[in-house]
Amino acid sequence: DPNKSERNGVDVSPKESNVRTRVHEYGGGATVMRGKRIFYSEFTTQQVCRLLDDGSSQPITPEGGRFRFADGVLSSNGKVMYCVREDHENPEPKNVVNEVVAVNLVDGSMKVLATGNDFYSHPRVSPNGKKLAYITWNHPNMPWDSTELRVTSIYSASSNKSCDHKLIAGEDGDTSVIQPTYQGGRLYYISDQSGYYNIYRAGFEPSILPMSVDFGGSAPGWTLGQQSFCFMPGSGGRIVAQYSKNGSSVLLTANVADGNAPAMDIKEYSGEKDGLPMMFGGIIAAENNDLYFIGGSPSTPSSIYKWNVESNDTATILACSSSLTFSDEVISIPKQVEFPTTLGSAFGYYYAPKNENYHCTTESAPPLLVKAHGGPTACTGASFNAAIQYWTSRGYAVLDVDYGGSTGYGRDYRRRLRKSWGIVDIDDVCNGAKYLVKEGLADRNRLCIDGGSAGGYTTLGALAFRDVFKAGTSLYGIGDLTALAGDTHKFESRYLDGLVGLYPEEEAIYRERSPIESVDTLSCPILLLQGADDKVVPPNQAEMMHKAVVKKGIPACLKIYEGEEHGFRRAENIEDALDTELTFYSKIFGIEDVPGAIDLKIDNMKEGPVFDP
């Protein structure tokens, strides 16, 4: 195709379009496609648009920005879209209204099918077009805490109130039910009632695939439109699902045609032996046993793959997120590690330093950078991450930690952060570093940590409340929990109730765990990288922390990037942030002649290293 980009993709949306929805602010499920008919959410207006044959688009829903749409599916005749609608007529988070609606794709009119609860996701239509299944939940729960699966009649329901609709799963108020879908007239869904995100069929107990693994995907609930299992067309009931094991993805197929029995003829595929990438997800099944999914490896950026279940040939990359290629000589392959911590074991990915162009002859162990992922109810992974390979190619080891509270390790592990954010996560990043020192894989005098947003909070907490790391970097990190509790969007407005406690009733706990309230206990060098236009973590938090640390005489540096918000977007700023962090640690640890080092002024920095190896 002459219109292909260097990454092998073809843009079909108008050049000026931005295909993205702001429902829940994190979006997801911004497109609906059947054959050559494509509908999508336009970011600038949040209208649903139809892509026309000439490459232009036609808005369908009202303009004005009041409504946002996501997670849609089409009716059998393609004239109606069933989706989540978010109403911002009154934009205060407590007044934003979420509902399931039917959108007439001819005239843009809308009908509310499910309402009355705080949140909705995954509206899915039965094959006969008469029933609608959906997920719903209320504050203070998040979708990984407690949800309900309900079903209503599209044409003959006496009420659009969710409380009047049939409850299928989640009746105990303490179970996360996600990702429903119909197959052959039967309703399937994922539930964590067993302690893991397993797959169930409505009306059949227990799980059709009872396993001690999570089928929900890497970070279920954060975005809309997620679906971690599907069915092969024309197979009579062959299910395809994915889970992670020892840091790699596993693809599973099984026969679920018998509606009164568990899955049979279970087969598993993974890794090079079956032609699959190391990590993958978001599987879509097509004709002729073909599967399409997004995947990657430590050396391959995120890509769209095609793979055939029957042939088991090596999966073909159809499009890649980056045209860059790297030599194996500079790619560090991670190893999943399990280490002891306060509540048992925790997990992470250890990346050893690797660059065949350089060899160290003077050190017994490398400096270590520990990374704390965001969320915090999320996880890290082993797919290509340039921000990690940047460090390993420059002589640093990296530990990417899935601290307690991370997803992918079962419900009990995910719930470790309940009322314990700022305790369990900090214990785990510290204990991970100590474990690698004990194993001879890291230098105890050159331990550093970084993280962004929620990971930045863990970073700041580790520096303020523990004495393990010798330096750290907070990228737009949360320093003040009280500010976060009082000013955030609807989806996360009660998130901290479960992570910390009720606010303002338990404000004392919030202040006790806020690093900005404990700068007196911070005693090691710190680098603060911040966006000038950040509304989630205002720049004044970084400025206050920088001022207090400088006043104590501790080496510190603050960089504020103009035009950046919560998370850096501009390539030049992302690059500068990495180079700044590298230079900062080089000066603190006395590492000389570092390639890529830049001029950097560090307050209170004297000649020579702060910590001698």
C-alpha positions in Angstrom: 0.0 0.0 0.0 1.6 3.3 -1.0 -0.1 5.0 2.0 1.8 2.9 4.5 3.9 4.7 7.1 7.5 3.7 8.0 5.9 1.6 10.7 3.8 -0.3 8.2 0.5 1.2 9.3 -2.1 3.0 7.1 -4.0 6.0 8.6 -7.6 5.8 7.6 -8.9 8.6 9.8 -8.7 12.2 8.6 -5.3 13.7 9.1 -6.5 16.3 11.5 -8.4 13.7 13.7 -7.4 12.4 17.1 -9.1 9.1 17.7 -9.4 9.0 21.5 -12.2 9.2 24.1 -12.1 10.8 27.5 -14.6 8.6 29.3 -13.1 7.9 32.8 -10.3 10.2 31.5 -8.3 7.2 30.6 -10.5 6.3 27.7 -10.3 3.1 25.7 -12.8 1.6 23.3 -12.7 4.6 21.0 -13.5 2.8 17.8 -16.2 0.4 16.5 -15.7 -1.4 13.3 -17.7 -3.8 11.1 -16.5 -4.6 7.7 -15.5 -1.3 6.2 -17.8 0.7 8.4 -15.8 2.5 11.1 -17.1 4.8 13.9 -14.9 6.6 16.3 -14.7 9.2 19.1 -13.0 12.4 18.1 -10.9 13.7 20.9 -11.3 17.5 20.3 -15.1 17.4 20.3 -15.8 14.0 22.0 -18.4 13.4 19.3 -19.0 10.0 17.7 -18.0 10.3 14.0 -18.5 8.0 11.0 -15.6 7.5 8.7 -16.7 8.1 5.1 -15.4 6.4 1.9 -13.6 9.5 0.7 -11.5 9.6 3.9 -13.5 12.4 5.6 -15.7 12.0 8.7 -19.2 12.8 9.6 -20.2 13.7 13.2 -23.2 11.8 14.5 -23.7 12.8 18.1 -24.4 16.4 19.4 -21.6 18.9 19.4 -20.7 21.1 22.4 -18.6 18.7 24.5 -21.3 17.7 26.9 -21.2 14.0 26.1 -18.4 11.5 25.8 -18.7 8.0 24.4 -16.7 4.7 24.6 -16.8 0.9 24.6 -19.4 0.6 21.9 -20.8 -2.4 19.9 -23.1 -2.4 16.9 -26.5 -3.8 16.5 -27.0 -6.7 14.0 -28.2 -4.2 11.3 -25.4 -1.8 12.1 -27.8 1.1 12.6 -27.4 1.4 16.4 -24.4 1.6 18.7 -24.7 0.5 22.3 -22.1 2.2 24.4 -21.1 4.0 27.6 -22.0 7.6 27.7 -20.5 10.1 30.1 -22.5 13.3 30.7 -20.5 16.4 31.6 -23.4 19.0 31.6 -22.3 19.7 35.2 -18.5 19.0 35.1 -17.9 18.7 38.9 -16.7 15.1 39.4 -19.6 14.3 41.8 -22.2 15.5 39.2 -20.8 13.7 36.1 -23.3 11.0 35.0 -22.4 7.7 33.4 -24.9 5.5 31.6 -25.4 2.9 28.9 -27.1 4.3 25.9 -28.3 3.3 22.4 -27.1 5.7 19.8 -29.0 5.9 16.5 -26.3 6.1 13.9 -28.6 7.6 11.3 -29.9 10.7 13.2 -27.8 10.8 16.4 -30.7 10.4 18.8 -30.0 8.5 22.0 -31.9 6.3 24.4 -30.8 5.5 28.0 -30.8 1.7 28.6 -29.0 1.5 32.0 -28.7 4.3 34.6 -28.6 4.9 38.3 -25.1 3.7 39.2 -21.8 5.6 39.2 -20.0 3.7 36.5 -20.6 1.4 33.5 -18.5 -0.6 31.1 -18.7 -3.4 28.5 -22.2 -3.2 27.1 -22.6 -6.3 25.0 -25.5 -7.4 22.9 -26.9 -11.0 22.7 -26.7 -12.7 19.3 -30.5 -12.3 18.8 -30.2 -8.6 19.5 -32.8 -8.7 22.3 -30.6 -8.6 25.5 -27.9 -6.3 26.7 -25.3 -7.3 29.3 -23.1 -4.8 31.0 -20.8 -4.2 34.0 -21.6 -1.6 36.6 -20.3 -0.4 40.0 -20.5 2.4 42.5 -18.2 4.5 44.6 -16.0 4.0 46.5 -15.2 0.8 44.6 -12.9 0.6 41.6 -13.6 -2.0 38.9 -11.0 -4.3 40.4 -12.7 -4.1 43.8 -16.4 -4.9 43.4 -18.6 -4.8 40.3 -21.8 -6.4 39.1 -22.8 -8.1 35.8 -26.4 -7.3 34.9 -28.6 -8.0 31.9 -31.6 -6.0 30.6 -34.0 -6.3 27.7 -33.3 -3.8 24.9 -36.9 -3.5 23.7 -39.2 -4.6 26.5 -37.5 -3.5 29.8 -40.0 -1.8 32.2 -37.2 0.3 33.7 -33.8 1.6 32.7 -32.6 1.6 36.4 -29.8 -0.9 37.0 -31.3 -2.0 40.3 -34.3 -3.4 38.3 -32.1 -5.4 35.9 -31.2 -9.0 36.3 -28.1 -9.6 38.4 -25.9 -12.3 36.9 -22.7 -12.1 39.0 -21.2 -10.0 41.7 -24.0 -10.3 44.2 -21.7 -10.6 47.3 -20.5 -7.0 46.9 -16.8 -8.1 47.2 -16.1 -9.6 43.7 -14.7 -8.0 40.6 -16.6 -9.1 37.5 -15.3 -7.9 34.1 -15.3 -8.3 30.4 -18.6 -10.0 29.5 -19.2 -11.3 26.0 -21.8 -13.5 24.3 -21.1 -16.6 22.3 -23.7 -18.9 20.8 -26.4 -17.4 23.0 -24.5 -18.0 26.2 -23.0 -15.2 28.3 -19.3 -15.5 29.4 -17.4 -13.3 31.8 -14.4 -13.0 34.0 -14.6 -13.0 37.8 -12.1 -13.1 40.6 -14.4 -15.0 43.0 -11.9 -17.9 43.1 -9.0 -15.7 44.0 -7.9 -15.3 40.4 -9.5 -13.7 37.3 -11.0 -16.9 35.8 -13.5 -17.3 33.0 -17.1 -18.3 33.8 -20.3 -19.1 31.9 -23.5 -17.6 33.2 -25.5 -20.4 34.9 -22.6 -22.8 35.2 -20.4 -23.1 38.3 -17.5 -23.2 38.9 -15.2 -21.6 36.4 -15.0 -23.3 33.0 -11.2 -22.9 33.2 -10.3 -23.1 36.9 -6.7 -22.1 37.1 -4.5 -20.2 39.5 -3.8 -17.5 36.9 -5.3 -14.2 36.0 -7.1 -14.0 32.6 -8.0 -10.3 33.0 -5.1 -8.8 31.2 -2.2 -6.7 32.4 -4.2 -3.9 34.1 -7.9 -4.7 33.9 -10.3 -1.9 34.6 -8.1 1.2 33.8 -9.4 1.5 30.3 -12.6 0.6 28.5 -12.9 -1.9 25.7 -10.6 -4.4 27.2 -11.2 -8.1 26.3 -8.7 -10.8 27.2 -10.6 -13.7 25.7 -12.5 -14.3 22.5 -14.0 -17.1 20.4 -12.9 -18.6 17.0 -15.5 -17.8 14.3 -17.3 -20.9 13.0 -15.5 -23.2 15.5 -18.6 -24.2 17.4 -17.3 -22.8 20.7 -13.5 -22.7 20.7 -12.3 -20.1 23.2 -9.0 -18.3 23.0 -7.5 -16.6 26.1 -4.2 -15.3 27.4 -2.4 -15.2 30.8 1.1 -14.5 32.0 3.5 -17.1 33.5 7.0 -16.4 34.7 7.1 -13.2 32.9 5.9 -14.5 29.5 2.5 -14.6 27.9 0.7 -18.0 27.4 -2.0 -18.4 24.8 -4.7 -21.0 25.6 -7.4 -22.6 23.4 -10.2 -24.9 24.6 -13.5 -26.3 23.5 -16.5 -24.9 25.5 -19.3 -26.0 23.1 -21.0 -28.1 25.8 -22.9 -25.5 27.8 -23.2 -27.9 30.7 -19.6 -28.8 31.1 -16.2 -27.1 31.7 -13.7 -26.5 29.0 -12.2 -29.5 27.2 -9.4 -30.1 24.8 -7.2 -27.4 26.4 -4.0 -26.5 24.6 -1.4 -24.0 25.5 1.1 -22.1 23.3 4.0 -19.8 24.3 7.4 -18.4 23.2 9.6 -19.1 20.3 8.8 -22.8 20.1 5.2 -21.9 19.1 6.2 -18.8 17.1 4.8 -16.3 19.6 6.4 -13.1 21.0 7.3 -13.0 24.7 4.5 -10.8 25.7 1.1 -10.3 24.0 -2.6 -9.5 24.7 -5.7 -8.0 23.2 -6.4 -11.0 21.0 -9.0 -10.9 18.2 -10.0 -14.1 16.4 -10.6 -14.2 12.6 -11.5 -16.7 10.0 -9.2 -19.6 9.0 -7.9 -19.9 12.6 -6.0 -16.6 12.4 -5.4 -14.5 15.5 -4.4 -10.9 15.7 -2.9 -9.4 18.8 -0.6 -6.7 20.2 2.7 -8.0 21.5 6.4 -7.5 21.8 9.6 -8.6 23.5 12.5 -7.0 25.3 14.0 -6.2 21.9 10.9 -5.6 19.8 8.7 -2.6 20.3 4.9 -3.0 20.7 3.6 -4.4 17.4 0.5 -5.9 15.8 0.9 -9.6 15.0 -0.9 -12.2 13.0 -0.6 -15.9 14.0 -2.3 -19.0 12.9 -3.4 -21.5 15.6 -3.1 -24.6 13.4 0.2 -23.9 11.6 2.2 -22.6 14.6 4.4 -20.7 12.2 6.3 -17.7 13.6 3.9 -14.8 14.2 4.0 -12.1 11.5 4.5 -8.4 12.4 1.9 -6.4 10.5 2.7 -3.0 12.0 5.1 -1.8 14.6 5.0 1.2 17.0 8.6 2.1 16.1 10.8 1.9 13.1 13.9 1.8 15.3 16.0 -1.4 15.5 18.6 -2.3 18.0 21.5 -4.7 18.1 21.2 -7.7 20.5 24.6 -6.4 21.8 22.8 -3.6 23.7 19.5 -5.3 24.7 19.2 -6.6 28.2 16.8 -9.5 28.5 14.9 -9.4 31.9 14.7 -12.2 34.3 11.6 -12.3 36.6 12.7 -12.5 40.2 10.8 -13.3 43.4 12.2 -11.9 46.6 11.2 -11.9 50.3 9.3 -8.9 51.7 7.1 -7.9 54.6 3.9 -9.8 53.5 5.7 -12.8 52.0 7.1 -12.6 48.5 7.1 -9.8 45.9 8.1 -9.8 42.2 10.0 -7.8 39.7 12.0 -7.9 36.5 15.8 -7.7 36.8 17.7 -6.3 33.9 21.5 -6.8 34.0 23.7 -4.1 32.5 24.5 -4.9 28.9 26.6 -3.2 26.2 29.1 -5.3 24.3 31.1 -2.1 23.4 32.0 -1.6 27.1 33.4 -3.9 29.8 33.9 -3.1 33.4 37.0 -4.4 35.1 36.9 -2.4 38.4 33.6 -3.1 40.0 32.2 -6.2 41.6 28.5 -5.1 41.3 26.8 -2.4 39.2 24.7 0.6 40.4 21.0 -0.3 40.5 18.0 1.7 39.5 14.7 0.5 41.0 11.6 1.5 39.1 8.1 1.8 40.7 5.3 1.6 38.2 2.2 3.8 38.2 -1.3 2.9 39.0 -0.8 1.7 41.6 -3.2 -1.1 40.8 -1.4 -2.0 37.6 1.8 -3.9 36.7 5.0 -3.7 34.7 6.0 -6.1 31.9 8.9 -7.4 29.8 8.1 -5.8 26.5 10.6 -3.4 24.9 11.1 -0.4 27.1 13.5 2.2 25.7 13.6 4.0 29.1 15.0 0.8 30.7 17.4 -0.2 27.9 18.7 3.4 28.2 20.0 2.5 31.6 21.3 -1.0 31.1 23.2 0.1 28.0 25.0 2.6 30.2 26.1 0.3 33.0 23.2 0.3 35.3 21.2 -2.7 36.5 17.4 -2.1 36.7 14.8 -3.7 38.9 11.3 -3.1 37.6 9.1 -4.0 40.6 5.6 -5.4 40.7 5.1 -4.5 44.4 2.2 -5.8 46.5 -1.0 -4.4 45.0 0.1 -5.1 41.4 -2.1 -7.0 39.0 -1.5 -10.4 37.5 -0.7 -12.3 40.6 -4.2 -13.1 41.9 -6.7 -11.2 44.1 -4.9 -11.5 47.5 -1.7 -10.0 46.0 -3.7 -7.2 44.3 -5.4 -6.4 47.6 -2.2 -6.0 49.6 -2.5 -2.3 49.1 -5.9 -2.0 50.7 -5.4 0.8 53.3 -1.7 0.2 52.9 -0.5 2.4 50.0 2.6 4.1 51.1 3.6 1.1 53.3 3.5 -2.1 51.3 4.7 -0.7 48.1 7.6 1.1 49.8 8.6 -2.0 51.7 8.7 -4.0 48.5 10.8 -1.6 46.4 13.3 -1.4 49.3 13.3 -5.2 49.9 13.8 -5.8 46.2 16.9 -3.6 46.2 18.2 -5.3 49.4 17.7 -8.7 47.8 19.8 -7.9 44.7 22.6 -6.5 46.9 22.6 -9.8 48.9 22.7 -11.7 45.6 25.7 -9.7 44.5 23.7 -8.1 41.6 23.8 -4.5 42.9 26.1 -2.2 44.7 24.6 -1.2 48.1 26.3 2.2 47.9 24.8 3.1 44.5 21.1 2.3 44.9 18.7 4.7 43.3 15.0 4.7 42.6 12.6 6.5 40.2 8.9 6.6 39.4 6.2 8.7 37.8 2.9 9.8 39.2 1.8 7.0 41.6 5.2 5.5 41.2 6.6 8.9 42.0 4.7 8.7 45.3 6.3 5.4 46.1 9.7 6.9 45.2 9.3 10.0 47.4 8.0 7.8 50.2 11.0 5.4 49.9 13.3 8.4 50.1 11.4 10.1 53.0 10.5 7.1 55.1 13.3 4.6 54.5 17.1 4.6 54.5 17.9 2.2 51.6 18.4 4.4 48.5 21.3 6.8 48.0 19.5 9.0 45.5 16.2 9.2 43.7 14.1 10.9 41.0 10.5 11.8 41.2 8.8 12.4 37.8 5.6 14.4 38.5 5.3 12.3 41.7 2.4 12.7 44.2 3.8 14.4 47.3 0.6 15.5 48.9 -2.1 12.8 49.3 -4.6 15.3 50.7 -4.4 17.4 47.5 -5.0 14.3 45.4 -8.0 13.3 47.5 -9.6 16.7 47.1 -9.0 17.3 43.4 -9.3 14.6 40.8 -11.7 13.3 38.2 -14.8 11.2 38.9 -13.2 7.8 38.1 -10.5 8.1 40.7 -12.2 10.5 43.1 -12.8 7.7 45.7 -9.8 5.5 44.8 -7.9 6.6 47.9 -10.7 5.4 50.2 -9.5 1.9 49.5 -5.8 2.6 49.3 -5.4 4.9 52.3 -8.7 5.6 54.1 -11.7 7.8 54.2 -11.2 11.5 53.6 -11.5 13.9 55.4 -12.4 11.6 58.3 -8.9 10.0 58.3 -6.9 13.1 57.2 -4.3 12.3 59.8 -3.3 9.1 57.9 -3.1 11.1 54.6 -0.7 13.6 56.2 1.3 10.9 57.9 1.9 9.2 54.5 2.5 12.3 52.5 6.2 12.7 51.7 5.7 16.5 51.5 4.9 16.4 55.2 8.1 14.5 56.0 10.9 16.3 54.2 12.7 16.5 57.5 13.4 12.8 57.3 14.6 12.9 53.7 18.4 12.7 53.8 19.6 11.7 50.3 20.0 13.6 47.0 16.8 14.0 45.0 15.9 15.1 41.5 12.5 16.5 40.8 11.2 16.5 37.2 7.8 18.3 36.7 5.4 19.6 34.1 4.6 23.2 34.3 0.9 22.6 33.4 0.3 19.6 35.6 -3.2 19.7 37.1 -3.0 16.4 38.9 0.3 17.1 40.8 0.7 20.9 40.7 4.3 22.2 40.3 4.1 23.8 43.7 4.5 20.4 45.3 7.8 19.8 43.6 8.9 23.4 44.4 8.0 23.1 48.1 9.9 19.8 48.4 12.9 21.2 46.5 13.1 24.3 48.7 12.9 22.2 51.9 15.6 19.7 50.8 17.9 22.5 49.7 17.4 24.2 53.0 18.7 21.0 54.7 21.9 21.2 52.7 21.1 18.0 50.7 22.0 17.9 47.0 18.9 18.5 45.0 17.8 19.6 41.5 14.4 20.7 40.2 13.5 20.9 36.5 10.1 22.2 35.3 9.2 21.6 31.7 7.0 24.2 30.1 4.0 23.0 28.1 4.1 19.6 29.9 1.2 18.2 31.9 1.0 15.0 34.0 3.3 12.8 32.0 5.8 14.1 29.5 4.7 14.0 25.9 7.3 15.9 23.9 10.2 13.8 22.6 12.8 16.5 23.4 11.6 16.7 27.1 11.5 12.9 27.5 15.1 12.7 26.2 16.2 15.6 28.4 14.6 14.0 31.4 16.5 10.7 30.9 19.8 12.6 30.3 19.2 14.7 33.3 18.6 11.7 35.6 21.7 10.0 34.2 23.9 13.1 34.8 22.4 13.5 38.3 23.3 10.0 39.4 26.7 10.2 37.7 27.6 13.3 39.8 26.2 11.8 43.0 28.1 8.5 42.6 31.2 10.1 41.1 30.9 8.2 37.8 33.0 10.0 35.2 33.1 10.2 31.4 29.5 9.2 31.0 28.2 9.2 27.3 25.2 11.4 27.0 25.8 13.4 30.2 24.7 17.0 30.1 25.5 20.2 31.9 23.5 20.2 35.1 23.4 22.4 38.2 22.8 20.6 41.4 22.1 22.7 44.5 24.4 21.9 47.4 26.6 19.7 45.3 30.2 19.9 46.3 33.2 18.5 44.4 33.5 14.7 44.2 30.9 12.0 44.7 28.4 12.1 47.6 28.8 8.4 48.1 32.0 6.6 47.4 31.6 3.1 45.8 
